Amino acid sequence: MNLTISTIRTGIYSLTLSLDYDYKTVVDALKTEDWQAHADRKDGAGLAGNPYAERAGLLNPKSQVLKDIMEFVNSDAVKEQIVNFVYEAQGDYISSLWEGWSKEQMLQYTFWGCMFNRDQPGFYIPLHVDTRLQVATAMVYFVEKDDPQQSTVYYTSNKFDEPLRISNKFGNGVLHINDHTAWHEGYNKSNVTRYSLICGLLLKVKE
């Protein structure tokens, strides 16, 4: 497996995850898992999607196929690849959002975590920016073909300016830096389930 990153515009980057498995293998594995509705979670995860019954999450898959995907994407190597890329591409911008942090500080004071998502038809997350604890968010989609009905759309303001729809073709995805130029909404207006992997680069905080 490998991950390719490229810049779309300031703070938003496209992802391409080249997998060792085809669409049917991955989706068949996802269908057999025990999913937990986000509305039922007690740990505060996925707050942007609560209390919508159409979204469910999966942190610890049973399938070896999904374990392999999770092990790769959730690795320190991928975290370092992402941080290195955004600092090389737009380092001044990233640093300006976080009190001048260097790449080394960003790696030291954050952690990287992922989970699978299942969004049933009717799912909708209204326009929002992520919590301040999140430096960046990434999503990789497991949709057979790019489908505008199963989209994430970005805007440069909360007035829906400059819409940017992200391709959700199998293995495609997006990375965004949490800023007020990365307002976004997500939905599944289709009649089939949308599967994805969502990851966050989050600040380490002391209790």
Secondary structure, DSSP 8 states (H G I E B T S, - for coil): -EEEEEEEETTEEEEEEE-SS-HHHHHHHHHTS--EEGGG-SS-TTGGGTT-TTEEEESS--SHHHHHHHHHHTSHHHHHHHHHHHHHHHHHHHHHHTTT--HHHHHHTEEEEEEEEEE-TT-EEEEE---TTEEEEEEEE-BSS--GGG-EEEESSTT--S-EE---BTTEEEEEE-STT-EEEEE--SSS-EEEEEEEEEE----
